[in-house]
Amino acid sequence: MRSFSNSIKGRLVLWFFLFICLFLLLLGGVLYKEVKTLIFSSVDHLLHSKSQIIKGLLHIEDGRVELELTEIIHGEYSIPRSGHYYKVVMDGDVLAASESLVDRDFDLTKAISSVKHIADNERFYTSIGPAGEPIRVLQSNFDFLGRKTTVYVAHSLQDSLDLLKRLRHFLIIAAPIIILLIGAGGYWIVSISLRPLRLFSQKIEKITHRTLEQRIEEPDVKELKGLAISFNAMLQRLKVAFDIEKRILSDASHELKTPLSVIMAECDVTLQKKRTAEEYKDSLLTIKDKAEMMKKTLDNILNLARLDSGLLRSGEFREFLLSDCISHAIEMVKAFARQKDIDIIVNVESESTIRGDSDRLTEAFLNLLDNAIRYNRKGGSVEVSVKTDSGSIEVSIKDTGMGIDKEDAEKIFDRFFRADSVRNTEGTGLGLSIVKEIIRAHGGEIRLESSPGKGSTFILSFPVSLD
């Protein structure tokens, strides 16, 4: 039962069942009350009509008050205990009474209940008739030629109460049957309605990390269609993430395999025979150099993993001058630029404020400047420009180096990618991937414009920080 109530189907059926039960109970109660009110209103209307007739039959004959009964003396009023009664009392004496009362002095006011006043001189109530049956009575008090007169008109409620009793029994018997039928119908409807969701769930269960290329067919059900679209988009994102992870593992293993092979080979060669101190030193320096390359590769992989996991969050950003980051990065590469005989030209049009992480942006600029100097020609230059235009800040880093082929330019930001022209130089192929992730985390974009033999220009755009 617990598992049933914890399911969507179970909850829908239970809520539907409870709603139907409450609805039928309220409907039955309202129906019973309305029928009872209608019956009593009908009886009261009949009694009022009879009372008016009796009042109209009162007249003066030879100085005496008389009641012409010829119009009502026949019929049910003449049958003893027929359930139809009347009595006229004037100054405390019974002026006239129907034969159906049997006893003219029968008290129609005993055991009064359900009193309903319609005027100061008229009231309806329920009492007990001559046959012990429940009766509805109209008591009308009025003054006739200075004499206090009361007219009682009564009608048996036995048939009406029997009808209400039958209605009550019908509701008691029919309600559970109707509830069960509606409950069964509700269960069937819910089962049919949830069938697409069950099929949807079964399709999802078949998808694993090995079959992320599969897609869920969009059902005709409006609610599930949106869910299928979102789920397929999530599968695509997962596939991209898994593909990146596989590629990183593959590329990392490939990149680390070479220095590891060099280290092992160097150790094997060195250990084959005794060496001089200088030879041991050279061997250790080679091993150290390859170990540092491996460490740099691993550090870059960790940096990318942190960026992928959301290390840079906009909620932790602070405002600072973008030119400060650029100046700091330029200071750190000046010695390298002098060594390579490269001039660094800075052209900053205005001081621009940006929200972000100044340390990580400095790292991005440092990486770009290092590449611009490393792959530049001797005696070349690197030009850094900053300008603000149409609500954005644009930074360009232009070099006079070897340039990049169009085919390679399209892959330059891919992880572990290295162009053929620089494959034999120092590097891990992760620097520009890290730069791109840092720029994107700051809401910016980066693109490359390059021509072989004419140099390259990296253009970065950031949104302006508005107060």
BANUMI-480170 format. One record per residue (C-alpha): z, x, y; residue in one letter; residue number from 1. Coordinates in steps of 0.1 Angstrom, whole numbers. Layout:
BEGIN
      zz      xx      yy   res     n
       Z       X       Y     A   NUM
...
***
This chain:
BEGIN
      zz      xx      yy   res     n
       0       0       0     M     1
       8      29      23     R     2
     -25      45      18     S     3
     -42      12      24     F     4
     -24       7      57     S     5
     -33      42      67     N     6
     -70      36      64     S     7
     -92      21      90     I     8
    -103      -6      66     K     9
     -67     -14      57     G    10
     -56     -16      94     R    11
     -85     -37     104     L    12
     -79     -61      75     V    13
     -41     -63      81     L    14
     -46     -69     119     W    15
     -73     -94     112     F    16
     -51    -112      86     F    17
     -21    -112     110     L    18
     -42    -125     138     F    19
     -57    -153     117     I    20
     -22    -163     104     C    21
      -9    -165     140     L    22
     -39    -183     152     F    23
     -38    -209     124     L    24
      -1    -214     129     L    25
      -5    -220     166     L    26
     -36    -241     160     L    27
     -18    -262     134     G    28
      12    -266     157     G    29
      -9    -276     187     V    30
     -30    -300     166     L    31
       1    -317     151     Y    32
      17    -320     185     K    33
     -15    -334     201     E    34
     -20    -360     172     V    35
      17    -370     176     K    36
      13    -374     213     T    37
     -19    -394     209     L    38
      -4    -417     184     I    39
      27    -424     205     F    40
       6    -428     236     S    41
     -16    -454     218     S    42
      15    -473     207     V    43
      30    -471     241     D    44
      -2    -484     257     H    45
      -2    -513     232     L    46
      34    -522     240     L    47
      28    -521     277     H    48
      -1    -545     273     S    49
      20    -569     252     K    50
      48    -567     278     S    51
      25    -577     306     Q    52
      12    -606     286     I    53
      48    -619     279     I    54
      57    -615     315     K    55
      27    -635     325     G    56
      37    -663     302     L    57
      71    -669     320     L    58
      70    -701     342     H    59
      91    -729     356     I    60
      90    -763     338     E    61
     111    -792     352     D    62
     134    -767     370     G    63
     138    -746     339     R    64
     124    -712     330     V    65
     103    -714     300     E    66
      80    -690     280     L    67
      47    -704     268     E    68
      44    -688     234     L    69
      14    -705     221     T    70
      -8    -675     226     E    71
      14    -650     207     I    72
      35    -671     183     I    73
       9    -668     156     H    74
      -1    -636     138     G    75
      22    -607     130     E    76
      49    -619     154     Y    77
      55    -649     131     S    78
      58    -629      99     I    79
      94    -618      91     P    80
     100    -580      95     R    81
      63    -575     101     S    82
      69    -545     124     G    83
      58    -564     155     H    84
      87    -578     176     Y    85
      96    -591     210     Y    86
     126    -606     227     K    87
     132    -620     262     V    88
     167    -618     276     V    89
     176    -636     309     M    90
     211    -633     325     D    91
     224    -619     292     G    92
     212    -649     271     D    93
     182    -647     247     V    94
     155    -668     262     L    95
     129    -662     234     A    96
     125    -640     204     A    97
      97    -635     178     S    98
     102    -650     143     E    99
      95    -616     129     S   100
     130    -605     141     L   101
     146    -630     117     V   102
     178    -627     137     D   103
     173    -636     174     R   104
     204    -615     184     D   105
     191    -584     166     F   106
     199    -554     188     D   107
     167    -535     195     L   108
     186    -508     214     T   109
     207    -493     186     K   110
     201    -457     175     A   111
     181    -450     206     I   112
     162    -416     207     S   113
     131    -401     223     S   114
     137    -419     256     V   115
     107    -419     279     K   116
     111    -434     314     H   117
      79    -445     330     I   118
      96    -462     360     A   119
     130    -472     372     D   120
     128    -505     354     N   121
     109    -495     323     E   122
     115    -471     294     R   123
     101    -463     260     F   124
     124    -453     232     Y   125
     126    -451     194     T   126
     150    -473     175     S   127
     156    -490     141     I   128
     139    -523     132     G   129
     151    -553     112     P   130
     137    -538      80     A   131
     154    -504      87     G   132
     120    -490      98     E   133
     115    -468     128     P   134
     101    -487     157     I   135
      88    -479     192     R   136
     104    -502     219     V   137
      94    -509     255     L   138
     123    -522     276     Q   139
     112    -537     309     S   140
     138    -549     334     N   141
     127    -571     363     F   142
     139    -600     385     D   143
     124    -635     378     F   144
     133    -660     405     L   145
     166    -643     412     G   146
     176    -640     375     R   147
     179    -606     357     K   148
     153    -606     330     T   149
     146    -580     303     T   150
     116    -581     280     V   151
     117    -560     247     Y   152
      85    -554     229     V   153
      86    -533     197     A   154
      61    -519     172     H   155
      67    -502     139     S   156
      61    -465     137     L   157
      61    -463      99     Q   158
      23    -461      95     D   159
      21    -436     124     S   160
      49    -414     109     L   161
      33    -416      75     D   162
       0    -404      90     L   163
      18    -375     107     L   164
      36    -367      74     K   165
       2    -366      56     R   166
     -12    -344      84     L   167
      19    -321      81     R   168
      15    -318      43     H   169
     -22    -311      47     F   170
     -16    -283      72     L   171
      11    -268      50     I   172
     -12    -268      20     I   173
     -45    -261      37     A   174
     -33    -233      60     A   175
     -25    -208      32     P   176
     -58    -215      15     I   177
     -77    -211      47     I   178
     -58    -179      55     I   179
     -66    -165      21     L   180
    -103    -174      23     L   181
    -106    -160      58     I   182
     -86    -129      47     G   183
    -111    -124      18     A   184
    -140    -129      41     G   185
    -125    -105      67     G   186
    -120     -79      40     Y   187
    -157     -83      29     W   188
    -169     -81      65     I   189
    -148     -50      73     V   190
    -161     -34      41     S   191
    -197     -41      50     I   192
    -191     -30      86     S   193
    -175       3      76     L   194
    -200      11      49     R   195
    -221      33      73     P   196
    -190      52      82     L   197
    -182      58      45     R   198
    -218      71      40     L   199
    -215      92      71     F   200
    -183     107      58     S   201
    -199     114      24     Q   202
    -228     133      41     K   203
    -203     153      62     I   204
    -184     163      30     E   205
    -216     179      16     K   206
    -220     203      46     I   207
    -203     237      42     T   208
    -206     270      60     H   209
    -235     278      37     R   210
    -255     247      47     T   211
    -249     245      84     L   212
    -287     241      89     E   213
    -284     205      75     Q   214
    -283     177     100     R   215
    -268     141      98     I   216
    -294     114     100     E   217
    -287      92     130     E   218
    -277      57     118     P   219
    -288      25     134     D   220
    -251      17     142     V   221
    -247      23     179     K   222
    -211      38     177     E   223
    -221      61     148     L   224
    -253      72     164     K   225
    -234      88     192     G   226
    -210     104     167     L   227
    -239     117     147     A   228
    -255     133     178     I   229
    -223     149     188     S   230
    -217     161     152     F   231
    -252     176     149     N   232
    -247     194     182     A   233
    -214     208     169     M   234
    -232     219     137     L   235
    -258     237     159     Q   236
    -230     255     179     R   237
    -213     264     146     L   238
    -245     277     132     K   239
    -252     298     163     V   240
    -216     312     161     A   241
    -219     320     124     F   242
    -253     336     130     D   243
    -238     357     158     I   244
    -209     366     136     E   245
    -232     376     107     K   246
    -254     396     131     R   247
    -224     413     146     I   248
    -210     423     112     L   249
    -244     434     101     S   250
    -251     454     133     D   251
    -215     468     134     A   252
    -217     480      98     S   253
    -251     496     106     H   254
    -239     512     138     E   255
    -207     525     122     L   256
    -225     536      91     K   257
    -243     564     109     T   258
    -213     581     125     P   259
    -193     576      93     L   260
    -221     593      73     S   261
    -222     622      98     V   262
    -184     626      96     I   263
    -185     626      57     M   264
    -214     650      56     A   265
    -198     673      81     E   266
    -166     673      60     C   267
    -185     679      28     D   268
    -205     708      44     V   269
    -174     723      60     T   270
    -153     721      27     L   271
    -180     737       6     Q   272
    -168     772      15     K   273
    -144     790      38     K   274
    -154     789      74     R   275
    -145     809     105     T   276
    -121     794     131     A   277
    -151     788     154     E   278
    -171     769     127     E   279
    -140     748     119     Y   280
    -137     740     156     K   281
    -174     730     159     D   282
    -170     708     129     S   283
    -139     691     143     L   284
    -157     686     176     L   285
    -186     669     159     T   286
    -162     647     139     I   287
    -143     639     172     K   288
    -175     630     189     D   289
    -186     605     162     K   290
    -150     591     160     A   291
    -151     584     198     E   292
    -185     567     193     M   293
    -170     545     166     M   294
    -140     537     188     K   295
    -162     528     217     K   296
    -183     505     194     T   297
    -151     488     181     L   298
    -137     484     216     D   299
    -169     467     227     N   300
    -168     444     197     I   301
    -132     435     205     L   302
    -142     429     242     N   303
    -169     405     231     L   304
    -146     387     207     A   305
    -121     382     235     R   306
    -148     369     258     L   307
    -161     346     231     D   308
    -126     332     226     S   309
    -122     323     263     G   310
    -102     353     275     L   311
    -115     347     310     L   312
    -102     313     322     R   313
    -110     298     356     S   314
     -75     285     359     G   315
     -63     322     361     E   316
     -89     333     387     F   317
     -80     346     421     R   318
    -100     350     453     E   319
    -111     385     464     F   320
    -140     403     481     L   321
    -169     409     459     L   322
    -177     441     478     S   323
    -144     456     468     D   324
    -154     454     431     C   325
    -188     470     439     I   326
    -172     498     460     S   327
    -146     505     432     H   328
    -174     507     406     A   329
    -195     530     428     I   330
    -166     554     434     E   331
    -162     557     396     M   332
    -198     567     390     V   333
    -204     590     420     K   334
    -196     621     400     A   335
    -220     611     373     F   336
    -247     603     399     A   337
    -243     638     415     R   338
    -245     654     381     Q   339
    -278     635     375     K   340
    -290     641     411     D   341
    -292     604     417     I   342
    -287     588     452     D   343
    -267     556     455     I   344
    -278     533     484     I   345
    -256     504     493     V   346
    -268     475     514     N   347
    -241     448     519     V   348
    -252     421     544     E   349
    -219     403     546     S   350
    -184     402     531     E   351
    -184     375     505     S   352
    -154     359     488     T   353
    -155     350     451     I   354
    -130     335     426     R   355
    -126     355     394     G   356
    -111     385     376     D   357
    -117     415     398     S   358
    -110     440     370     D   359
    -136     424     346     R   360
    -162     421     374     L   361
    -156     458     382     T   362
    -162     466     346     E   363
    -195     447     346     A   364
    -207     465     378     F   365
    -196     498     363     L   366
    -216     492     332     N   367
    -248     483     351     L   368
    -244     513     375     L   369
    -238     536     345     D   370
    -270     524     328     N   371
    -290     527     361     A   372
    -279     563     365     I   373
    -281     573     328     R   374
    -317     560     323     Y   375
    -330     571     357     N   376
    -353     600     365     R   377
    -339     632     380     K   378
    -338     630     418     G   379
    -341     592     416     G   380
    -320     565     433     S   381
    -300     534     427     V   382
    -299     507     453     E   383
    -271     481     454     V   384
    -277     450     476     S   385
    -255     420     483     V   386
    -266     389     502     K   387
    -255     353     506     T   388
    -281     326     505     D   389
    -280     288     500     S   390
    -244     287     488     G   391
    -247     316     463     S   392
    -240     353     464     I   393
    -268     375     450     E   394
    -262     411     439     V   395
    -291     433     429     S   396
    -289     467     412     I   397
    -323     485     414     K   398
    -331     519     398     D   399
    -361     541     397     T   400
    -359     548     360     G   401
    -382     544     331     M   402
    -383     507     331     G   403
    -384     483     301     I   404
    -413     467     283     D   405
    -416     429     286     K   406
    -409     424     249     E   407
    -377     445     250     D   408
    -367     428     283     A   409
    -364     395     266     E   410
    -339     410     241     K   411
    -320     433     264     I   412
    -289     411     265     F   413
    -288     406     227     D   414
    -258     423     210     R   415
    -265     457     195     F   416
    -301     457     208     F   417
    -314     490     220     R   418
    -350     496     232     A   419
    -370     522     212     D   420
    -373     544     243     S   421
    -335     549     244     V   422
    -325     545     208     R   423
    -318     582     204     N   424
    -295     584     235     T   425
    -258     577     236     E   426
    -248     541     236     G   427
    -237     511     214     T   428
    -261     484     225     G   429
    -232     461     235     L   430
    -227     470     272     G   431
    -252     444     286     L   432
    -240     417     262     S   433
    -205     422     276     I   434
    -218     422     312     V   435
    -236     389     306     K   436
    -205     372     291     E   437
    -184     384     321     I   438
    -209     371     346     I   439
    -212     338     327     R   440
    -174     334     326     A   441
    -175     335     364     H   442
    -201     308     366     G   443
    -228     332     375     G   444
    -262     342     360     E   445
    -279     375     354     I   446
    -316     383     349     R   447
    -338     414     347     L   448
    -370     423     365     E   449
    -386     454     351     S   450
    -419     473     348     S   451
    -424     503     325     P   452
    -425     535     346     G   453
    -414     517     378     K   454
    -377     510     372     G   455
    -356     480     366     S   456
    -337     455     388     T   457
    -307     435     375     F   458
    -301     405     397     I   459
    -267     387     395     L   460
    -260     354     413     S   461
    -225     339     418     F   462
    -214     306     434     P   463
    -197     310     468     V   464
    -160     304     469     S   465
    -154     275     493     L   466
    -120     270     510     D   467
***
